[in-house]
Amino acid sequence: SGRAYTFIACLYTTSDVAAGVKFAIGGTVTPGSIIYEAQVYQGGVATATTNQRTTTLGNPVGEVTAVTTACCIITGTIFVDTGGTLTVQFAQNVDTGTSSVLVNSSFMLHSIS
């Protein structure tokens, strides 16, 4: 409680081209404020497929359907009012039952105050 943190997630995914991906930062923590954005890349980091930002815990970002081997980078900052968990959430953008986050993806959290 009463502390600020920055975070970054690097998520490697695989999906059916009709399913796609979407992400959120969630958990049981109560934020005083939060901001995070996702950049999703397909086929390298030269061009982002999508770039979305939110200021609400649990809001989806990085929603894109036409990808098969995407990499999602989520960056953000949170000021915590009430302590709890902070997690990365993943779902298919369109349900087909074939999308997943791959092993060796990461989520790092750093205290800044």
Helices and strands as residue ranges (DSSP letters): E 3-14, E 21-26, E 30-42, E 48-54, E 61-64, E 70-82, E 87-91, E 100-101, E 106-111
